[in-house]
Amino acid sequence: MSVPAPDTGAPTAVAVADVFVTARRGARAVTAYPGPTPADMAAAYAIQDAAIAAWPDRVAGWKLGRINPPHDTTYGAGRLAGPIFARNIWQAGAAPTRFGVIDGGFAAVEAEYVLELGQDAPVRDDWTAQAAADLVARCWIGVEIAGSPFAGINDHGPAVTASDFGNNAGLILGQPIDDWRARLDGLTCAMQIDGAEIGRGGAASIPNGPLDSLVFLLNLLTRRGRRLEAGQLISTGAATGVHAIRAGQSARADFGPDGAIDCMAVEARPLD
């Protein structure tokens, strides 16, 4: 069963957020975007903030996604951000990590480099890569689970993508990367689905590198009246691309000497 869009007037940010929150909690698809598309990123983040307030979990991290040309010029940003919630962070083990996919929605896997903050971020809006690096305690290998109840989440521009939790449905953590500060620029990885390689890249595939993703997020959250906290995890961007996946398929993110993460998509169940 799908969740219909509201049919009365121009919905507020809270009304749009409520449609997405209800659909995610019920593991049901949204057949159309529930209102006019956000005019800019500020409108998108207003919807996202309303959804964060309504979601029954705490924010334990953030994901970054790239905004490709020409949208980066149109929307005045090269990245977008979305929350990652505590119950949707899993530690990878020997068996594949299972994650839910909403039937009729969107789902994808992304190999990522994940930064763990070692301290609360001071409030400032002029962050640099060096200053941001000083906040980081560890860097992990990870897989972001991209997901939305709306199948067209990526088809209508970055503001739509950002409005529904930045198209995030979870994060799988692998293991910490040894000597990551010295090695970051040269780290590489590959993604497989059902045993076939579908993407290869690395930290250098992320525009200006993972630390630049952290800089963007720090400055963005300051403008939104938020801050990063010690222990939060920052999934810095798709290193091999965004790879669609459906229930029943398996994926493997291979980070070479730094380890690998196996996971499997299953049908999502209602949260309640």
C-alpha positions in Angstrom: 0.0 0.0 0.0 1.2 3.5 -0.8 0.7 6.8 1.0 -1.2 9.4 -1.1 -0.1 12.9 -1.3 -2.3 15.5 0.4 -4.9 17.0 -1.9 -5.9 20.2 -0.2 -4.0 23.5 -1.0 -0.3 24.1 -0.9 1.1 22.0 2.0 3.4 23.4 4.6 6.8 22.0 5.3 5.3 20.2 8.3 2.6 18.6 6.1 5.1 17.4 3.5 7.4 16.1 6.2 4.4 14.2 7.8 3.7 12.4 4.5 7.3 11.1 4.4 7.5 10.3 8.1 4.3 8.4 8.0 5.4 6.5 4.9 8.8 5.6 6.3 7.3 4.4 9.6 4.7 2.3 7.8 7.2 1.0 5.1 4.9 2.2 2.4 5.7 3.9 -0.9 4.8 7.6 -1.7 3.4 7.7 -5.3 4.1 11.4 -6.0 6.0 14.2 -4.3 3.5 15.5 -1.6 3.3 19.1 -2.7 5.1 21.6 -4.9 8.8 20.9 -5.1 10.9 23.0 -2.8 12.0 26.2 -4.5 15.5 26.2 -3.0 17.7 24.4 -0.5 16.4 26.5 2.4 12.9 25.3 1.7 14.1 21.7 1.4 15.9 21.9 4.8 12.8 23.3 6.4 11.0 20.2 5.4 13.9 18.0 6.6 14.0 19.8 9.9 10.2 19.2 10.4 10.7 15.5 9.6 13.6 15.3 12.1 11.4 16.8 14.8 8.7 14.2 14.1 11.0 11.1 13.8 11.1 8.9 16.9 14.9 8.6 17.2 18.0 10.7 17.7 20.3 12.0 15.0 23.5 10.0 15.4 25.2 11.3 12.2 24.8 12.9 8.8 25.2 11.9 5.2 26.6 14.1 2.4 25.6 13.7 -1.3 26.9 15.5 -4.3 24.9 18.1 -6.3 26.1 17.7 -9.9 26.2 20.5 -12.5 24.2 22.4 -13.5 22.2 22.0 -10.3 25.1 23.1 -8.2 25.0 26.5 -9.7 21.2 26.7 -9.7 20.9 25.8 -6.0 24.1 27.5 -4.9 25.7 24.4 -3.3 27.8 21.4 -4.4 26.5 19.1 -1.7 23.4 18.2 0.2 23.0 16.7 3.7 20.6 14.5 5.5 20.4 12.9 9.0 21.3 9.4 10.0 19.4 8.0 12.9 20.8 5.9 15.7 18.7 2.8 15.2 19.7 2.8 11.5 23.4 2.5 12.2 24.7 -1.1 12.1 28.1 -2.6 12.8 29.1 -5.0 10.0 30.0 -8.6 11.1 30.9 -11.9 9.4 27.3 -12.4 8.1 25.9 -9.9 5.6 24.1 -7.0 7.3 20.4 -6.9 6.4 18.7 -3.6 5.6 15.1 -2.8 4.6 13.9 -1.6 1.2 10.4 -0.1 0.8 8.5 -1.8 -2.0 7.8 0.8 -4.6 10.3 3.3 -3.2 14.0 3.9 -3.9 17.0 2.1 -2.5 20.7 2.2 -3.2 24.1 1.2 -1.7 27.1 3.6 -1.6 30.7 2.8 -0.5 31.7 5.6 1.8 34.5 6.9 4.0 32.9 7.7 7.4 34.4 10.3 9.8 33.8 10.0 13.5 33.9 13.2 15.6 36.1 13.1 18.7 34.7 16.3 20.2 31.7 18.7 19.9 32.1 21.2 17.1 32.4 24.8 18.2 29.9 27.2 16.7 31.5 29.0 13.7 30.8 29.5 10.0 34.3 29.7 8.6 35.5 26.1 8.8 38.5 25.0 6.8 39.8 21.5 6.1 42.5 21.7 8.7 40.2 23.0 11.4 37.7 20.3 10.6 40.3 17.5 10.6 41.2 18.4 14.1 37.7 17.4 15.2 38.0 13.9 13.7 38.8 10.9 16.0 38.6 8.1 13.5 37.8 7.3 9.8 35.9 4.1 9.1 35.0 2.2 6.0 31.2 2.2 5.5 28.2 1.7 3.3 25.5 4.3 3.2 22.0 2.9 2.6 20.3 5.4 0.4 16.5 5.1 0.6 13.2 6.9 0.3 9.5 5.9 0.1 9.4 8.1 -3.0 10.8 6.2 -6.0 11.5 9.5 -7.8 13.5 11.0 -5.0 16.5 11.7 -7.3 14.6 12.7 -10.4 13.4 16.2 -9.5 16.5 18.0 -8.4 18.6 18.2 -5.2 16.0 20.1 -3.2 13.6 17.2 -3.4 16.3 14.8 -2.5 17.3 16.8 0.5 13.8 17.3 1.8 13.3 13.6 2.6 16.2 13.0 5.0 18.7 13.5 2.1 17.6 10.2 0.7 19.2 8.3 3.6 17.9 5.0 5.2 21.0 4.0 7.2 24.7 3.4 7.6 26.7 0.2 7.9 30.1 0.6 9.6 33.0 -1.6 8.8 36.3 -1.1 10.6 38.5 1.9 11.3 41.2 2.8 8.8 44.7 2.6 10.1 46.8 5.8 9.6 43.9 7.4 7.7 45.3 11.0 7.9 48.4 10.1 6.0 46.6 7.7 3.6 43.3 9.4 2.9 44.0 10.8 -0.6 45.1 7.3 -1.8 42.3 5.2 -0.4 40.4 3.1 -3.0 37.3 0.9 -3.0 34.9 -1.0 -5.3 31.3 -2.0 -5.1 29.7 -5.3 -6.2 26.0 -6.3 -6.5 25.2 -10.0 -6.7 28.9 -10.6 -7.3 29.3 -8.3 -10.3 31.5 -5.2 -9.9 29.4 -2.1 -10.7 31.6 0.8 -9.4 35.2 1.6 -8.5 36.7 4.7 -7.0 38.1 6.1 -3.7 38.5 9.1 -1.5 39.7 11.1 -4.5 36.4 10.5 -6.2 34.7 12.8 -3.6 35.1 16.4 -4.7 38.0 17.9 -2.8 38.0 14.8 -0.6 36.1 13.6 2.5 37.3 16.5 4.7 35.7 19.0 2.4 32.4 17.2 2.9 32.9 17.7 6.6 33.7 21.4 6.1 30.5 21.8 4.0 28.4 20.1 6.7 29.8 22.1 9.6 29.1 25.4 7.8 25.6 24.3 6.7 24.6 23.1 10.2 25.7 26.4 11.7 23.3 28.2 9.3 20.6 25.8 10.3 21.1 26.4 14.0 22.5 22.9 14.6 26.0 21.6 15.5 27.9 18.4 15.3 28.6 16.4 18.5 31.3 14.1 19.7 30.6 10.5 18.5 28.5 11.5 15.5 29.3 9.8 12.2 29.7 11.7 8.9 29.2 9.7 5.8 31.2 11.8 3.4 29.9 10.9 -0.1 29.6 8.1 -2.6 33.1 7.0 -3.5 32.1 4.6 -6.3 28.7 6.0 -7.3 25.0 5.5 -6.2 24.0 1.9 -7.0 20.3 1.0 -7.0 19.4 -2.2 -5.3 16.2 -4.2 -4.7 15.0 -6.6 -2.0 16.7 -10.0 -2.4 20.0 -8.6 -3.8 23.3 -8.7 -2.0 26.1 -6.1 -2.1 29.8 -6.0 -1.2 31.9 -2.9 -0.6 35.6 -3.9 -1.0 38.1 -1.4 0.5 41.1 -3.6 -0.2 43.6 -3.8 2.7 41.1 -1.8 4.9 38.4 -4.5 4.8 35.1 -5.2 3.2 31.4 -5.0 4.0 28.8 -7.4 2.9 25.1 -6.6 3.1 21.7 -7.8 1.8 18.5 -5.9 0.9 15.3 -7.3 2.4 11.7 -6.1 2.3 11.2 -3.3 4.8 8.8 -3.8 7.7 6.8 -1.1 9.5 8.7 0.7 12.3 5.9 0.4 14.9 
